[in-house]
Amino acid sequence: ASAVAEAEGIEPLVNTLNAQRDGAVANAATVLTNLAMQEPFRINIQSHGVMSALAEPLRSTNSQVQSKAAFAVAAFGCDADARTELRNAGGLGPLVELLHSKNEEVRRNVCWAVMVCASDELTAVELCRLGALGILEEINLSTGRKNNFSEAALEKLLDNNLSQKYSQMGYLSSSNIITDGFYDCGQIKPGVKFLSLEELSMQELTDRRAIIFINAKPREEACSTNILYSFVDFGLFIIKRKDFPYLSPKIMHIVFYVRKGKGKKEEEKMKEVTQIVSEVQDEINLENSHWLQPPDFILLDYINDASETILPLTTTREQVVALAQFVADKMGGPIERDKLHDFSWELHISEIEFELKCNVVPIGKVKKGTFCHRALLFKVIADRIGIGCSLVRGKYDRAWNEVKLVDDSPQGIAGLLLPPQDYIVDLMFEPGFLIKQGSAEADRYKHI
């Protein structure tokens, strides 16, 4: 390997991936894969655009070329920049198509490559959009076609696409951290296309369940014409980067200043400024023309409040209890079991949808939430402040959170370390009450 690198053989090997002879392409991919076992050589190979070069062999009709190219993608896909390069080169499409291969070796190597490439959210979402999730589910249902890599690839795809994972599997573990952009559109039926949040937001208002989304990140305001005019002073119009940190370089380069010429009339100066302001504003509008999630400042306040009041508590048990009471307070308070049917949360959320003229509702807007809304809010805040918990979907709008807590040592057995126990957190009837998993009370909470 060192001899090849020293002889400057890496660039010709990468170039050979675009050769006309299948054997040469397959062998070049194999040699590059072997070289990638040593990190310095892998970095060197990546600098020569190996992922872009591999996009074409992935489209080959030769199974040997397909197999070796997929194997090479798996070897280089551990690097984030390499995954981005493959995505930009259009290599993910042919990679997903190869999941249909009837060749066992090709299918295995492609599953491995998909598993590696699904290590970041952007690539995982794109792979799902291209249909990888459905194909992998189909493969794993077949005893003759599934393999260890197909199962791992499916799991990795879902772990980096939590909205779809929760919709299909009805479960998020404590290691599945909910971030901005997550949305709950309910349990999806097999064979039904999973729509993006943007697609769901564009649908006409319906009487189906609301889609609840998470976005605690404040959206920076676009600069207004009035702010731009405030820079007109003493005949000088200036746009400064420090004053508009959120403007793109493209906008910033439209104009930096307009000087007032000697003897130029005030009306002429203002006309010139108005023209430039209009150009800048048009550019801003163009850049913001794509759909953006509306910010949820209420959720942001919830997270900040929890960070200040709940995070400082000394034990995880205290944090869990306090967070449960906090969530219940924000979602309508405790409900008596025999009054649950009178808790008109459906009407409340329908009113929000009508107000927004949209089926997509930010969770901060929900002031009367049932099990599924409270459990989601609990998980979101718990993830932000470092409390480990899972989110489980039940039937009929049921959902609950499970936490692992260590019980106090029995009296008289000082220093005994007991294994953690699983508890369901009551968010509806006695907020903060911890129900031991497997008990009759736990079954009642899940299925009542």
C-alpha positions as CSV (number, residue, x, y, z in Angstrom):
1,A,0.0,0.0,0.0
2,S,2.8,2.4,0.9
3,A,4.6,1.6,-2.4
4,V,1.5,2.4,-4.4
5,A,1.1,5.7,-2.6
6,E,4.7,6.6,-2.9
7,A,4.6,5.8,-6.6
8,E,1.7,8.3,-7.0
9,G,-0.6,5.5,-8.0
10,I,-3.7,6.8,-6.3
11,E,-4.8,9.3,-8.9
12,P,-4.5,6.8,-11.8
13,L,-6.5,4.2,-9.8
14,V,-9.3,6.8,-9.2
15,N,-9.3,7.7,-12.9
16,T,-9.6,3.9,-13.8
17,L,-13.0,3.9,-12.1
18,N,-14.3,5.5,-15.3
19,A,-12.6,3.1,-17.6
20,Q,-14.5,1.2,-20.3
21,R,-13.4,-2.3,-19.2
22,D,-15.5,-3.8,-16.3
23,G,-12.6,-5.9,-15.0
24,A,-10.3,-2.8,-14.7
25,V,-13.0,-0.9,-12.9
26,A,-13.7,-3.7,-10.5
27,N,-10.0,-4.3,-9.7
28,A,-9.4,-0.5,-9.3
29,A,-12.3,-0.3,-6.8
30,T,-10.8,-3.3,-4.9
31,V,-7.3,-1.8,-4.7
32,L,-8.7,1.5,-3.5
33,T,-10.8,-0.3,-0.9
34,N,-7.7,-2.1,0.4
35,L,-5.7,1.2,0.5
36,A,-8.6,2.8,2.5
37,M,-7.8,0.5,5.4
38,Q,-5.1,3.0,6.4
39,E,-6.5,6.4,7.2
40,P,-3.7,8.6,5.6
41,F,-4.3,6.8,2.3
42,R,-8.1,7.0,2.7
43,I,-7.9,10.7,3.1
44,N,-5.5,11.0,0.2
45,I,-7.9,9.0,-2.0
46,Q,-10.9,11.1,-0.9
47,S,-9.0,14.2,-1.9
48,H,-9.0,12.9,-5.5
49,G,-12.8,12.7,-5.6
50,V,-13.2,9.0,-5.3
51,M,-16.9,9.2,-4.3
52,S,-17.8,11.2,-7.4
53,A,-15.9,8.6,-9.5
54,L,-17.8,5.7,-7.8
55,A,-21.2,7.1,-8.9
56,E,-20.7,5.8,-12.4
57,P,-19.6,2.2,-11.5
58,L,-22.7,2.0,-9.3
59,R,-24.8,2.3,-12.5
60,S,-23.0,-0.6,-14.2
61,T,-24.9,-3.7,-15.3
62,N,-22.0,-5.9,-14.4
63,S,-22.6,-7.5,-11.0
64,Q,-18.9,-7.7,-10.2
65,V,-18.5,-4.0,-10.8
66,Q,-21.6,-3.3,-8.7
67,S,-20.4,-5.3,-5.8
68,K,-16.9,-3.8,-5.7
69,A,-18.1,-0.3,-6.2
70,A,-20.6,-0.7,-3.3
71,F,-17.9,-2.2,-1.1
72,A,-15.7,0.9,-1.9
73,V,-18.6,3.2,-1.0
74,A,-18.8,1.4,2.4
75,A,-15.1,1.8,2.9
76,F,-15.1,5.6,2.2
77,G,-18.5,6.5,3.5
78,C,-17.3,6.7,7.1
79,D,-16.3,10.3,6.4
80,A,-18.9,13.0,6.4
81,D,-17.4,14.9,3.5
82,A,-17.3,11.7,1.4
83,R,-21.0,11.1,2.1
84,T,-21.8,14.7,1.0
85,E,-19.7,14.2,-2.2
86,L,-21.6,11.0,-3.1
87,R,-24.9,12.7,-2.4
88,N,-24.0,15.7,-4.6
89,A,-22.7,13.4,-7.3
90,G,-26.0,11.6,-7.6
91,G,-24.6,8.4,-6.3
92,L,-27.3,7.6,-3.8
93,G,-29.9,6.9,-6.4
94,P,-28.1,4.0,-8.2
95,L,-27.0,2.7,-4.8
96,V,-30.6,2.4,-3.7
97,E,-31.5,0.8,-7.0
98,L,-28.9,-1.9,-6.4
99,L,-30.8,-3.0,-3.3
100,H,-33.1,-4.8,-5.8
101,S,-30.2,-6.9,-7.0
102,K,-30.8,-10.6,-7.2
103,N,-27.1,-11.2,-6.6
104,E,-26.5,-12.0,-3.0
105,E,-23.0,-10.4,-2.8
106,V,-24.1,-7.2,-4.5
107,R,-27.1,-7.0,-2.2
108,R,-25.0,-7.6,0.9
109,N,-22.4,-5.0,0.0
110,V,-25.0,-2.4,-1.0
111,C,-26.8,-2.9,2.4
112,W,-23.4,-2.3,4.1
113,A,-22.9,0.8,2.1
114,V,-26.4,2.1,2.9
115,M,-25.8,1.4,6.6
116,V,-22.5,3.5,6.5
117,C,-24.0,6.3,4.4
118,A,-27.0,6.6,6.7
119,S,-24.7,7.9,9.5
120,D,-25.9,11.4,9.1
121,E,-29.4,12.8,9.0
122,L,-29.2,14.6,5.6
123,T,-28.0,11.4,3.8
124,A,-30.4,9.2,5.7
125,V,-33.4,11.4,4.7
126,E,-32.3,11.4,1.1
127,L,-31.9,7.6,1.1
128,C,-35.4,7.3,2.5
129,R,-36.8,9.7,-0.1
130,L,-35.2,7.5,-2.8
131,G,-37.1,4.5,-1.4
132,A,-34.3,2.7,0.6
133,L,-36.5,2.2,3.6
134,G,-39.3,0.4,1.8
135,I,-36.9,-1.8,-0.1
136,L,-35.0,-2.8,3.1
137,E,-38.3,-3.6,4.9
138,E,-39.2,-5.9,2.0
139,I,-35.7,-7.5,2.0
140,N,-35.9,-8.2,5.8
141,L,-39.3,-9.9,5.4
142,S,-37.7,-12.4,3.1
143,T,-35.7,-15.2,4.9
144,G,-33.8,-15.8,1.7
145,R,-32.8,-12.2,0.9
146,K,-32.2,-10.6,4.3
147,N,-28.7,-10.5,5.8
148,N,-27.1,-8.9,8.9
149,F,-26.3,-5.7,7.0
150,S,-29.9,-5.3,5.7
151,E,-31.2,-5.3,9.2
152,A,-28.5,-2.9,10.5
153,A,-29.1,-0.6,7.5
154,L,-32.8,-0.4,8.2
155,E,-32.2,0.4,11.9
156,K,-29.5,3.0,11.0
157,L,-31.8,4.7,8.5
158,L,-34.6,5.0,11.0
159,D,-32.3,6.2,13.8
160,N,-31.3,9.2,11.6
161,N,-34.9,9.8,10.5
162,L,-36.8,9.8,13.8
163,S,-40.0,11.2,12.5
164,Q,-40.4,8.2,10.2
165,K,-39.1,5.8,12.8
166,Y,-41.7,6.9,15.3
167,S,-44.4,6.8,12.6
168,Q,-43.6,3.3,11.5
169,M,-42.2,1.6,14.6
170,G,-44.1,3.6,17.3
171,Y,-41.0,3.7,19.5
172,L,-38.0,6.0,20.2
173,S,-35.3,4.8,22.6
174,S,-33.5,7.0,25.1
175,S,-30.6,7.2,22.5
176,N,-33.0,8.6,19.9
177,I,-32.7,12.3,20.6
178,I,-35.5,14.5,19.2
179,T,-34.2,17.6,17.5
180,D,-35.8,20.6,15.7
181,G,-37.6,19.4,12.6
182,F,-39.1,16.3,14.2
183,Y,-42.9,15.8,13.6
184,D,-45.5,13.2,14.7
185,C,-48.0,12.5,12.0
186,G,-49.4,9.4,13.7
187,Q,-49.0,5.7,12.9
188,I,-48.5,5.3,9.1
189,K,-50.1,2.3,7.4
190,P,-47.9,-0.2,5.5
191,G,-47.4,0.9,1.9
192,V,-48.4,4.5,2.5
193,K,-45.8,7.1,1.4
194,F,-44.2,9.0,4.3
195,L,-44.6,12.7,3.5
196,S,-42.2,15.4,4.5
197,L,-43.3,18.2,6.8
198,E,-43.3,20.6,4.0
199,E,-45.6,18.4,1.9
200,L,-47.9,18.0,4.9
201,S,-48.0,21.7,5.5
202,M,-49.2,22.3,1.9
203,Q,-52.2,20.0,2.2
204,E,-55.7,21.5,2.6
205,L,-57.1,21.6,6.1
206,T,-58.8,18.3,7.0
207,D,-60.5,16.7,10.0
208,R,-57.7,14.1,10.4
209,R,-55.4,14.3,13.4
210,A,-53.1,17.2,13.6
211,I,-49.4,16.8,12.8
212,I,-47.4,18.0,15.8
213,F,-44.0,19.4,15.0
214,I,-40.9,20.5,17.0
215,N,-38.9,23.6,16.3
216,A,-37.4,25.4,19.3
217,K,-34.9,27.2,17.2
218,P,-35.6,31.0,16.8
219,R,-35.7,32.1,13.2
220,E,-33.7,35.2,12.5
221,E,-35.7,38.0,11.1
222,A,-35.0,39.3,7.6
223,C,-33.9,42.9,7.5
224,S,-36.6,45.3,6.6
225,T,-36.5,48.3,4.3
226,N,-36.7,50.6,7.4
227,I,-33.6,49.1,8.9
228,L,-31.7,49.5,5.6
229,Y,-32.8,53.2,5.4
230,S,-31.4,53.8,8.9
231,F,-27.9,53.5,7.4
232,V,-28.5,56.5,5.2
233,D,-26.5,59.2,7.0
234,F,-24.3,62.1,5.9
235,G,-24.6,61.1,2.3
236,L,-23.3,57.5,2.9
237,F,-25.4,54.3,2.6
238,I,-23.6,51.4,4.2
239,I,-24.4,47.7,4.7
240,K,-22.1,46.2,7.3
241,R,-21.7,42.4,7.9
242,K,-21.8,42.9,11.7
243,D,-25.1,44.7,11.5
244,F,-26.7,41.9,9.3
245,P,-25.0,38.7,10.3
246,Y,-27.7,36.5,8.9
247,L,-27.4,37.9,5.3
248,S,-25.8,35.6,2.8
249,P,-22.6,36.7,1.1
250,K,-24.5,36.9,-2.2
251,I,-26.8,39.5,-0.7
252,M,-23.9,41.3,1.0
253,H,-22.1,41.7,-2.3
254,I,-25.0,43.4,-4.0
255,V,-23.9,46.7,-2.6
256,F,-21.5,47.9,0.1
257,Y,-21.9,51.6,-0.2
258,V,-23.2,54.4,-2.2
259,R,-21.4,57.7,-2.0
260,K,-23.1,61.0,-2.4
261,G,-21.4,62.9,-5.3
262,K,-20.5,66.6,-5.0
263,G,-23.5,68.7,-5.7
264,K,-25.9,65.7,-6.0
265,K,-29.3,66.6,-4.9
266,E,-31.0,64.9,-1.9
267,E,-33.8,63.5,-4.1
268,E,-31.2,61.9,-6.4
269,K,-29.3,60.4,-3.5
270,M,-32.5,58.9,-2.0
271,K,-33.6,57.6,-5.4
272,E,-30.2,55.8,-5.7
273,V,-30.6,54.4,-2.2
274,T,-34.2,53.3,-2.9
275,Q,-33.1,51.3,-6.0
276,I,-30.3,49.5,-4.1
277,V,-32.6,48.8,-1.1
278,S,-35.1,47.2,-3.5
279,E,-32.4,45.0,-5.1
280,V,-31.3,43.8,-1.6
281,Q,-34.9,43.1,-0.5
282,D,-35.6,41.2,-3.7
283,E,-32.5,39.1,-3.1
284,I,-33.6,38.4,0.5
285,N,-37.1,37.4,-0.7
286,L,-35.5,35.1,-3.3
287,E,-33.4,33.4,-0.7
288,N,-36.3,32.9,1.7
289,S,-38.7,31.7,-1.0
290,H,-38.3,28.0,0.1
291,W,-40.5,26.8,2.9
292,L,-39.2,27.3,6.4
293,Q,-40.7,25.8,9.6
294,P,-42.3,28.5,11.7
295,P,-40.4,29.0,15.0
296,D,-42.0,27.7,18.2
297,F,-41.0,30.3,20.8
298,I,-43.3,28.8,23.4
299,L,-41.5,25.5,23.3
300,L,-38.2,27.4,23.5
301,D,-39.4,29.1,26.7
302,Y,-40.4,25.6,28.1
303,I,-37.0,24.3,27.5
304,N,-35.3,27.3,29.0
305,D,-37.6,27.2,32.1
306,A,-36.9,23.5,32.5
307,S,-33.1,24.1,32.2
308,E,-33.3,26.6,35.0
309,T,-35.7,24.9,37.4
310,I,-35.5,21.1,36.7
311,L,-31.9,20.5,35.6
312,P,-30.4,21.7,38.9
313,L,-32.3,19.0,40.9
314,T,-30.0,16.5,42.5
315,T,-31.4,13.2,41.4
316,T,-32.8,11.8,38.2
317,R,-35.9,10.7,40.0
318,E,-36.6,14.3,41.2
319,Q,-36.0,15.6,37.7
320,V,-38.4,13.1,36.2
321,V,-41.1,13.9,38.7
322,A,-40.7,17.6,38.3
323,L,-40.7,17.4,34.5
324,A,-43.8,15.3,34.5
325,Q,-45.6,17.9,36.7
326,F,-44.2,20.7,34.4
327,V,-45.5,19.1,31.2
328,A,-48.9,18.3,32.7
329,D,-49.2,21.9,33.9
330,K,-48.5,23.2,30.3
331,M,-51.0,20.7,28.8
332,G,-54.1,21.2,30.8
333,G,-53.2,19.9,34.3
334,P,-54.1,16.5,35.9
335,I,-57.3,14.8,34.7
336,E,-59.5,12.6,36.8
337,R,-59.8,9.1,35.4
338,D,-63.6,9.2,35.2
339,K,-63.6,12.7,33.7
340,L,-61.2,11.8,30.8
341,H,-64.0,11.7,28.3
342,D,-64.9,15.3,29.2
343,F,-61.4,16.6,28.5
344,S,-62.1,18.2,25.1
345,W,-58.6,18.2,23.7
346,E,-59.8,17.4,20.2
347,L,-61.8,20.6,19.9
348,H,-58.9,22.6,21.2
349,I,-56.5,21.3,18.6
350,S,-59.1,21.7,15.9
351,E,-59.4,25.3,16.8
352,I,-55.6,25.7,16.5
353,E,-55.6,24.1,13.1
354,F,-58.4,26.4,12.0
355,E,-56.5,29.4,13.3
356,L,-53.3,28.4,11.5
357,K,-55.3,27.2,8.4
358,C,-53.0,24.2,8.5
359,N,-52.9,20.6,9.7
360,V,-49.4,21.2,11.1
361,V,-49.3,22.5,14.7
362,P,-46.3,23.5,16.8
363,I,-46.4,21.7,20.1
364,G,-46.1,24.9,22.0
365,K,-49.6,25.9,20.8
366,V,-51.2,22.9,22.4
367,K,-52.6,23.9,25.8
368,K,-54.9,20.9,26.2
369,G,-53.0,17.8,25.3
370,T,-53.8,14.2,25.8
371,F,-51.4,11.2,26.3
372,C,-49.6,11.5,22.9
373,H,-49.0,15.2,23.2
374,R,-47.8,15.1,26.8
375,A,-45.5,12.2,26.2
376,L,-43.9,13.9,23.1
377,L,-43.4,17.1,25.0
378,F,-41.8,15.2,27.9
379,K,-39.4,13.4,25.6
380,V,-38.5,16.6,23.8
381,I,-37.6,18.5,27.0
382,A,-36.0,15.5,28.6
383,D,-33.7,15.1,25.6
384,R,-32.7,18.7,25.9
385,I,-31.8,18.6,29.6
386,G,-30.2,15.2,29.6
387,I,-32.9,12.9,31.1
388,G,-32.8,9.5,29.4
389,C,-36.3,8.4,28.4
390,S,-38.1,6.5,25.7
391,L,-41.3,7.4,23.8
392,V,-43.8,4.6,23.1
393,R,-47.0,4.9,21.0
394,G,-50.1,2.9,22.0
395,K,-53.5,2.7,20.5
396,Y,-56.2,5.4,20.5
397,D,-53.9,8.4,21.0
398,R,-52.1,6.7,23.8
399,A,-48.4,7.3,24.3
400,W,-46.1,7.1,27.3
401,N,-42.6,7.6,28.4
402,E,-40.4,5.0,30.0
403,V,-37.4,5.8,32.3
404,K,-34.8,3.7,34.0
405,L,-34.3,4.5,37.7
406,V,-32.3,2.9,40.5
407,D,-34.4,2.1,43.5
408,D,-33.1,3.1,47.0
409,S,-31.2,0.2,48.6
410,P,-33.3,-1.8,51.1
411,Q,-32.9,-0.7,54.7
412,G,-30.0,-2.3,56.4
413,I,-28.1,-3.2,53.2
414,A,-26.0,-0.1,52.8
415,G,-23.9,0.3,49.7
416,L,-25.8,-2.3,47.7
417,L,-26.0,-1.3,44.0
418,L,-29.3,-2.5,42.6
419,P,-30.0,-2.7,38.8
420,P,-32.2,0.1,37.4
421,Q,-35.9,-0.6,37.1
422,D,-38.2,0.5,34.2
423,Y,-41.0,2.9,35.1
424,I,-43.8,4.6,33.1
425,V,-44.2,8.2,33.9
426,D,-47.8,9.3,34.7
427,L,-48.5,12.6,32.9
428,M,-52.3,12.5,33.0
429,F,-53.9,11.5,36.3
430,E,-51.2,11.9,39.0
431,P,-48.4,13.7,37.1
432,G,-45.1,12.6,38.4
433,F,-46.3,9.3,39.8
434,L,-43.9,6.5,38.6
435,I,-45.6,3.3,37.6
436,K,-43.4,0.1,37.7
437,Q,-43.3,-1.5,34.2
438,G,-45.0,-4.8,34.1
439,S,-47.5,-4.0,36.9
440,A,-51.3,-4.1,36.5
441,E,-51.2,-0.3,37.0
442,A,-48.9,0.1,34.0
443,D,-51.2,-2.0,31.8
444,R,-54.1,0.1,32.9
445,Y,-52.3,3.3,32.0
446,K,-51.5,2.0,28.6
447,H,-54.8,0.6,27.7
448,I,-57.6,2.2,29.7
